[in-house]
């Protein structure tokens, strides 16, 4: 029986505004765009992610921040299959210590389950879960954490996710690896050649879920670099990293809840520092360690509130603007355009469609 999609461990955050994601996908996105003669660095700089920051191992971005960069990159490249190409360009070394742990795991299934357990350390922008089909096949499933994501970004993230798993699996266990089948919930593309060439197996569209199905023989295949001692010691370090990440996420979520409860008024930064019995300088440094600022966090909460309010059909745009702390409807429209590249009316339609689909 396959489980309902859910984060693999309790160290994540249910919000998509916190800067807790390693920007591995964005780094590979820059590389792939470079190969096409398109420089995405000015775009990243506009979002506060200059080249020095992008090289920092401590950098974290929010799901929303990453999605905005991806959406704009797809517009600039005009490549609907950009996600597949970014996924196919990846290597286990981008996952740092977690990639090393996967190489030392016992079997391919063991490696994948380890990756799912520590997915919050890998830079994943999808929510991974595993299960077993009725016939014993091992299944890896990807879900989107944000139902309001732009459809083009959703397509990118799912295609990047499934392509990267198959790519790094071949790098880890051998080039002959191929899933039994790869399934996409999206409708079939105009051209399927790239899918067939990349996955090397049947690819189905309009499926109930986005997933990779792996034959039991491949799932049991031993990893060439398996080493139980190295694996165990590496996991100790990964557990320590998760514990540290938990402290950062706790701070972010406490601040997010505080802002959400105060809307339409946003507490000043000084007021937040006093609530935490600390100085503004210390709180600012702690937020910098999380890869974000108070301004970015507050805007993310406001954005989430707008999306929640748009799902209430009885509210007018004026009502929503007031409840989310905007001066008027025009300010709300500008913000929604900046966040989603569309109007509040169109975003409302998209959110209703997503809610209907989930039901």
N, C-alpha and C positions, 0 to 999 in steps of 0.2 A: 504494500500500500504506500502511495506517495504522500508525504506530509504536505500540509498547507504551507505556502511560502511564508517564511519568517526569518529574521536575522538569526544567524547560527549561534550567537552567544550574546550575553546581556551587556556587552561593553559598548554597544553602539548607541546612537541617539535616534529617536523617532523623528526628530526634526531634520529638515534638509537645508537649514540655514547655517548650521555650525560649521566652522572651518576645521574639519577633522579628516579630510581625505588627502592622502598623498597624491600629488599631481602627475602620476606616471602616465596616464592616458594623454594628458596635455603635452607632456614632453615628447611622446611618440607622435602626437598629432603635428607638432612643429616639424619634426623630422620628415614625416611623410609629405607635408605641405612644401617643405624645402625642395624635395625631389621633383615637385611639380612647378618650381619657380615662384612659389607664393610664400612671402615672409609674414608669418603670423606674430612676430615679436611686437610690432607696434600695437596690435590688437591686445596682446597680453599686457603690455605696458599701460594701456588705457584702463585696464581692470586692476591696476596696482601690482601686476606680476611682471616686474622687469627681469632681464636676463640673469642678473645676480641672484635674485630670489628664486628663480626657476632652478638654479643649480644647487640651492640649499637643501640639504637632507632634512632640515627641520620644517620646511614649508608645508603648509596644509591649506587646502582650499575647501570651500563649501560645495555641496552638490549643486546648488543654484549657480554659484560662480562658475563652476566647470561647465554646466549646461549652457550658460550664456556664451562662453568662448566657443563651444562646439557648434552651436547654432550659427554663429557668425562665420566660423571657419567653413561650414558647409555652404553658406551663401557665397563666400569668396571663391571657393574651389569649384562650385557647381557639380560636385561629385556625390551622387546619391549613395554610392557604395563606399564612402570614405571610412565608415566604421569597420568594414571588412579589411580594408587595407591597413588601417592602424592596428587592428588586432593581429594581422599576419606579420607585422613588423616587430612584434614584441619578443622579449627574451626573459628567462627566469631571473637574470641578474637585476632587472628593473625592480623586482620584488624584494631585493636586499636579503636579509637574514631568512625571511620566509621562503624565498626561492631556494636557499641552501638547504633548509629543512625538508622541502619537497624532494630534492635530489637524494636525501639520505633516508627517505621513507622506505617501507618494506615493499609495497606493491603500488601499482598505479592508483587503485582505489584508495589505498591508505594515504597517498600523496594528495589526491583530490579532496578527501575528507579533511585532511590537515589544512589545506588551503581555505576550505569553507569555514572551518573553526576560527581561523585567524584572518578572515577576509577583511576585517577593519584595518589591518596593517598592510594590505596589499595595494591600496588605491582603487579598489573596486567601486564602481558607481552603480552597480546592480546588486540586488540581494540574492545571494546564492543559497540553495538548499539541495540536499541529496536524498535519494530514495531508491527503492528497488521495484521494478515492474513485476507484474504477475508471473512472467516467464523467467524471472531471475536476473534480467538485465539491470545493470547499474545506471542510474539516471542522475544527471546534474541539471538543475533547473535555475533559470535566471528570471528575476522579477524586477520591475522598476519600483523604487520607493516613492516616487512622486507622480501621482496620476495626472497632474496638471502640466507635465512636461510637454514641450512642443513635439508634435508627431515626428518631425525630421530628427530631432535629438533622440527621441525614443528609439527610432530605427537605428541610429548610429550606435547607441549604447548597447542594445541587444546584439547587433551584428559584431561589434568590437568584442563584447564579452565572449560569445561563442567561438569566434575566430581565434581569440587569444588563447583560450583553453586548448583547442586542438593544436595550435602552433607550438605552445610550450610543452604540451604532452609529447609531441614528436621530438622536440629537442631533448627531452628528458629520457624517454624510453626507446626512441628509435624512429626513423622516418617512415617505417611501414605502418605505423599506427593509423587506424581509421575508425571512427565510430560506426555503430550499426546504422544509425540514422540521426540526422540533425533536423529539428523541427522549429519553425518560426510561426508565431501567431499572426504575423502580417500577411497581406495578400502577396501572391507571386510577383516578382519584379518583371520588367520587360525583357531583361536578358538574365539567364541563369548560369551562364558559362563560368563566371567568377566563383559562384557558390560551389559548383561541381568540382572545379579545379582545386579549390582551397580545402574543402572538407573530404573529398575523395570517397563519398558515400552518398546514398540517397538523401535528398533534401526535400522536406515537405513544408508547405505553406498553408496558411489558414488553420493551423493546428490549435488545440486548446491551450497550449502553453509553449514557452520558448525553452527548449531543452536539448541536451545531448544524451543519446542513448548508447551505452557501451556494452558490448558483449561480455559475458562473465569471464571468458578466457582472457580478454585484454584487461579487465578489471583486476584479475588475479596475477597478471604478469609482474614479475619481480623488477624493481627499479635497478638499473645497472650500478648505481652508486650507493645502494642501501648500506646503512651502517647504524645499528641500533644505539650505540654509545653516542655517536655524533648527533643522531636524531634527538635523543633524550636531553642532551646538554643544550642543544639549540632551542628546544621547546622551553626550557627554563628561562632563557633570555627573552623569548617571545612572550611568555607569561608576565614577565616583569614589565615589558613594554606595554602590554595591555593594561596592567595595573596603573601605570603612569598615564596612559590615555584616558582611563576612567576618571582620574582626578581632573584632567583638563575638561572632559565632557561634562562633569558635574558642575564646574564653574560656569560653562557656557549655558547649560540648561537652566541653572538657577537665575542667571541674568535674563535669559529669554522669557522665562515664566514671569519675572518681575516686570519686564516691558509689556508682555501680553496682558497682564492684569491691570496695568496702568493706562492702556490705550482708552481714549484717543490722545491722552497726554503721555509723552515719553519722559521718564525720569532723567534728570541731568546726570552726567558722568560723576560729578561730585557727590550727588545724592547716593548713587550706587556704591561709591567708595565708602561713604559713611555707613551704609547698611552692612557692608562687609567688614567694618571695623578696620579699614586699611587706608593707606594714602592713595591718592589718584595715581601717583607715579608707580606704586607697586601694582595696582590693579591694571594699569596700562601695560606694564611689563608682562604680567601674567596672561593677558589677552594676546600680546605679541607672541608669547611662547606657544599659544594655541593657533597662531597664524591668522589672527583677525583683529578687528578694532571694535570699539563699542558702537560706532556709527554704522559699520557694516552689519553687526549683529542686530541692532534695532531696526534697520531697514529690512533685514530678512524676516523678522517677526511681523513687521507691518505688511510685508508681502504675503506672508502666510495668512494673516487675518483677512486681507482683501480676498484671497481665494476662497476662504471659508464663507465669507459674506456673499460672494457672487453665487454660491450654491443655494442661497435663500431667495427664491423668486419674488417674494413680497417686498424686497428692499430695492429702492431706486439707486441709481449711481450717486445721487446726492447723499442719500442715507449712508451708503458705503464709504464715501469720501469722509464724511463726518466721523463715523465710528472708527475709521482707521487713522484718523489724525491728519487728514489732508485739508488744506485751506478751502478747496472747492473741487468741482468735477474736473476742471482742466488739469489741475495738479495730479489728480488720480489717473487721468488718461495718459499724461506724460510718464508717470511711474510705470504703469502697466505696459506701455509701449517699450520702455527701457528694459523691463524685466523679461517680457515675453515676445516682443516684436509684433504685437497685435493690439487691438482695441479691447476695452473692457467687455463690450458686447460679444465680440468674437471669442474672447477667453471664456466668458460665461457659457456660451454654447459648447465649447470644447470640454469644459468641466462637467456639464450636464451629460454629455455623451459618454465621458469616462465613467461617471457614476452609474449610468444606465448599463454600460458594458459589464461593470463589476457585479451588478445585480443579476 
